[in-house]
């Protein structure tokens, strides 16, 4: 059974490249351009095994999204992997994992394997 990744990224080039790479590796990918759209997709029934999200986004950033996810028991159980050019030690949220940008694909797939 494929892992369903909800990819939340506002930068189009990064979003397209990651989605393509993930799909080539056998993951199902749902895309959202920010935290607000991600919540709308989850509310409308999108299922995610893991959420891969950018920290800095317009409308609703990664920290706000993780805060909203933690308020809902069903969504709080979904593992979250934050991606950012910021230092991971400064990530202001209780994410399950952190990846520095540019993304090291070996590190990404290693993390995703935990949630398959």
QUITASUL-V537339 format. One record per backbone hydrogen bond with DSSP energy under -1.0 kcal/mol. NH is the residue of the N-H (numbers start at 1). CO is the residue of the C=O. E is the energy in kcal/mol with one decimal. If there is no record, write none. Layout:
# QUITASUL-V537339
nh: <NH;NH>
co: <CO;CO>
e: <E;E>
This chain:
# QUITASUL-V537339
nh: <5;6;7;8;9;15;16;17;18;19;20;21;22;23;24;25;26;27;28;30;32;35;38;39;40;41;42;43;44;45;46;49;50;51;52;53;54;55;60;62;65;66;67;68;69;70;72;76;78;81;82;83;84;90;91;93;95;96;97;99;101;108;109;110;111;112;113;115;116>
co: <28;50;30;52;32;11;12;13;14;15;16;17;18;19;20;21;23;22;3;5;7;60;34;35;36;37;38;39;40;42;41;4;4;79;6;81;8;83;58;55;61;62;63;64;65;66;69;72;75;51;97;53;99;87;88;91;93;80;80;82;84;104;105;106;107;108;109;112;113>
e: <-3.4;-2.4;-3.0;-3.1;-2.0;-2.8;-2.9;-2.2;-2.8;-2.3;-2.4;-2.5;-2.9;-2.4;-2.4;-1.3;-1.7;-2.5;-2.2;-2.7;-2.6;-2.1;-2.1;-2.4;-2.0;-2.3;-2.4;-2.8;-1.6;-1.5;-2.6;-3.0;-1.6;-2.8;-2.3;-2.7;-2.6;-1.6;-2.9;-2.3;-2.3;-2.7;-2.0;-2.1;-2.6;-2.2;-1.2;-2.9;-1.9;-3.1;-2.6;-3.2;-2.0;-2.1;-1.5;-1.2;-1.5;-1.5;-1.4;-3.2;-2.0;-2.3;-2.8;-2.0;-2.1;-2.6;-2.0;-1.3;-1.0>
